[in-house]
Amino acid sequence: FTMLEFYQAYADYHDLMDLTEDLLRNMALDLHGDTSVEYQGTRYDFGKPFRRLTVRDSILEFNPDLSPADIDTLERARAVAEGLGISLKDSYGLGKVQIEIFEKTVEGRLDDPTFITAYPTEVSPLARRSDADPFVTDRFEFFVGGREIANGFSELNDAEDQAERFRQQVVDKDAGDLEAMHFDDDYIRALEHGMPPTAGEGIGIDRLVMLFTDSPSIRDVLLFPHMRPE
């Protein structure tokens, strides 16, 4: 897969959401002469302001039968997830359970261009904690047509906080979490020397090309697709 990754010093995740919105709107104009883009029979409007809502708010919006109390404690959130048929590991905390519910019930229904923000700290080991709520981070993911296109956040530049996050990642990895990270000593040492306030983002080029070329399969746009054996 092809990924565009970039960083901006003295910026935060709000700046990158604004940049991403401007970038995609102007891409639509340059490629199609219009901010409205049709993909597989559905039209997506990049001209109007993109929606922005938190992980928590999106779960409640797309699951009107749930109350805030249903997803704000680990015990009740686990019960909701299990009722949805989601398999949970014993090591999952509230943040991970919320994300499992989000991926099951919300992600595929985000048709209009939408930024989902405030991802739990538990699933965002490199993102800066929110000043308003340390349970979540200053992070976003961008979705359109039910697919994630981009992921960005204000970078965590506190070496002590980052080291503690890495230690928790090691615990999670030992407990069977295949997505957990290892402890990166070199990165911690670099942070100790100093890092300015910074925001970073990754954009999935293949999915973006699919959207703007109306390609039904990602195989049609991969630079070097895997070939089936003859």
C-alpha positions in Angstrom: 0.0 0.0 0.0 1.1 3.6 -0.6 1.0 6.1 2.3 1.6 9.8 2.5 3.0 10.7 5.9 3.8 14.2 7.0 4.5 16.4 10.1 4.1 20.0 10.9 5.9 21.7 13.8 4.1 24.2 16.0 0.7 22.8 14.8 -1.9 20.6 16.4 -4.5 18.1 15.2 -7.0 20.9 14.5 -4.6 22.4 12.0 -4.2 19.1 10.2 -8.0 18.6 10.0 -8.2 22.0 8.4 -5.4 21.2 6.0 -6.9 17.8 5.1 -10.3 19.4 4.4 -8.8 22.0 2.2 -6.6 19.4 0.4 -9.5 17.1 -0.5 -11.8 19.9 -1.5 -9.2 21.3 -3.9 -8.4 17.8 -5.2 -12.0 17.3 -6.1 -12.1 20.7 -7.9 -8.8 20.1 -9.7 -9.8 16.5 -10.8 -13.5 16.9 -11.5 -14.1 20.6 -11.7 -16.6 20.2 -8.9 -16.6 19.6 -5.1 -19.1 16.8 -5.6 -17.5 13.4 -6.3 -19.4 10.3 -7.5 -18.1 6.9 -6.3 -19.9 3.7 -7.3 -23.3 5.4 -7.8 -23.1 7.5 -4.6 -22.2 11.2 -4.6 -20.0 12.7 -1.9 -20.0 16.5 -1.3 -16.5 17.8 -0.4 -17.8 21.4 -0.7 -19.7 21.7 2.6 -17.9 21.7 6.0 -16.8 18.2 7.0 -18.6 16.7 10.0 -16.5 16.5 13.2 -17.7 14.4 16.1 -16.0 12.3 18.8 -15.8 8.6 19.0 -18.1 8.6 22.0 -20.7 10.9 20.4 -20.6 8.9 17.2 -21.4 5.7 19.0 -24.4 7.3 20.7 -25.6 8.9 17.5 -25.5 5.7 15.5 -26.8 3.6 18.3 -29.8 5.6 19.6 -30.8 2.7 21.9 -27.6 3.2 24.0 -27.3 5.8 26.8 -24.0 7.4 27.8 -24.0 5.2 30.9 -23.9 2.1 28.6 -20.5 3.0 27.2 -18.9 5.0 30.1 -18.0 2.1 32.3 -16.0 -1.0 31.4 -18.6 -3.5 32.8 -21.5 -2.0 30.8 -19.5 -1.3 27.7 -18.3 -5.0 27.7 -21.9 -6.1 28.0 -22.9 -3.9 25.0 -20.0 -5.3 22.9 -20.7 -8.9 23.7 -24.3 -8.3 22.9 -23.2 -7.2 19.4 -21.2 -10.4 19.0 -17.8 -8.8 19.5 -15.1 -11.0 20.9 -13.1 -9.2 23.6 -9.9 -10.1 25.3 -9.7 -10.0 29.1 -7.0 -7.3 28.8 -9.2 -4.8 27.0 -9.8 -1.6 28.9 -12.8 0.8 28.4 -11.1 2.6 25.5 -10.4 -0.5 23.5 -13.9 -1.8 24.1 -15.4 1.6 22.9 -13.3 1.3 19.7 -14.5 -2.2 19.1 -18.1 -0.9 19.4 -17.3 2.0 17.1 -15.8 -0.2 14.4 -18.7 -2.6 14.6 -21.6 -0.1 14.5 -20.3 3.2 13.2 -17.3 3.1 10.9 -19.0 1.5 7.9 -21.9 4.0 8.1 -19.8 7.2 7.9 -20.7 8.0 4.3 -20.3 11.8 4.2 -16.8 13.3 4.7 -16.4 13.1 8.5 -13.6 13.6 11.1 -13.9 11.3 14.1 -12.0 12.8 17.1 -11.1 12.1 20.7 -9.8 8.6 20.3 -9.2 6.8 23.7 -5.6 7.1 25.0 -5.6 3.3 25.3 -5.6 2.9 21.6 -3.4 5.9 20.7 0.0 5.3 22.2 1.8 8.1 20.2 -0.9 10.8 20.5 -1.0 13.7 23.0 -3.5 13.4 25.8 -6.4 15.9 25.7 -6.0 18.7 28.2 -9.7 18.6 28.8 -10.0 14.8 29.3 -6.9 12.6 29.8 -9.0 9.5 28.9 -8.8 10.6 25.2 -6.2 12.1 22.9 -5.9 14.9 20.4 -6.4 12.6 17.5 -8.6 12.2 14.5 -9.4 9.8 11.7 -11.1 10.9 8.5 -13.8 8.8 6.8 -15.8 8.9 3.6 -17.9 6.3 2.1 -17.5 4.1 5.2 -13.7 3.9 4.8 -10.9 5.4 6.8 -8.7 7.6 4.6 -6.5 9.4 7.0 -5.2 9.3 10.6 -3.6 12.2 12.4 -2.9 13.6 15.8 -1.0 16.1 18.0 2.3 14.2 18.7 3.1 13.2 22.2 6.3 15.0 23.0 6.5 14.2 26.8 9.2 11.6 27.2 8.0 10.3 30.5 4.4 10.0 29.3 5.6 8.3 26.1 7.8 5.8 28.1 4.8 4.9 30.3 2.7 4.3 27.2 5.3 2.1 25.7 5.5 0.1 28.9 1.8 -0.5 28.8 2.1 -1.5 25.1 4.6 -4.2 26.1 2.2 -5.5 28.7 -0.6 -5.6 26.1 1.6 -7.3 23.6 2.5 -10.0 26.1 -1.2 -10.4 26.7 -1.7 -11.3 23.1 -2.5 -7.9 21.5 -0.9 -8.2 18.0 -1.3 -4.5 17.3 0.6 -3.4 20.4 4.0 -1.7 20.0 7.4 -2.5 21.4 9.4 -0.3 23.7 11.4 2.1 21.5 14.4 3.3 23.5 15.8 5.4 20.6 12.5 7.3 20.3 12.4 8.0 24.0 16.0 9.2 24.0 15.2 11.5 21.1 12.2 12.9 23.0 14.4 13.6 26.0 16.5 15.9 23.8 13.4 17.8 22.9 10.6 18.0 20.4 8.5 21.1 19.6 4.7 20.9 19.6 4.0 18.9 16.4 1.2 17.3 14.6 1.5 14.4 12.2 -0.8 12.6 9.7 -0.9 9.6 7.4 -3.2 9.5 4.3 -3.9 6.2 2.5 -3.2 7.1 -1.1 -4.7 3.9 -2.6 -8.2 4.5 -1.0 -8.0 8.1 -2.0 -7.2 7.2 -5.7 -10.1 4.6 -5.6 -12.5 7.3 -4.5 -11.4 10.0 -7.0 -11.2 7.5 -10.0 -14.4 5.6 -9.1 -12.4 2.3 -9.0 -14.4 -0.5 -7.4 -11.4 -2.5 -6.2 -8.2 -1.4 -4.5 -6.4 -3.9 -6.7 -7.2 -1.6 -9.6 -5.1 1.3 -8.1 -2.2 -0.5 -6.3 1.1 0.3 -7.9 2.3 -3.2 -7.4 -0.6 -5.5 -6.7 -0.1 -9.1 -5.7 -0.8 -11.4 -8.6 -2.8 -14.6 -8.4 -0.7 -17.7 -9.2 -1.5 -19.1 -12.7 
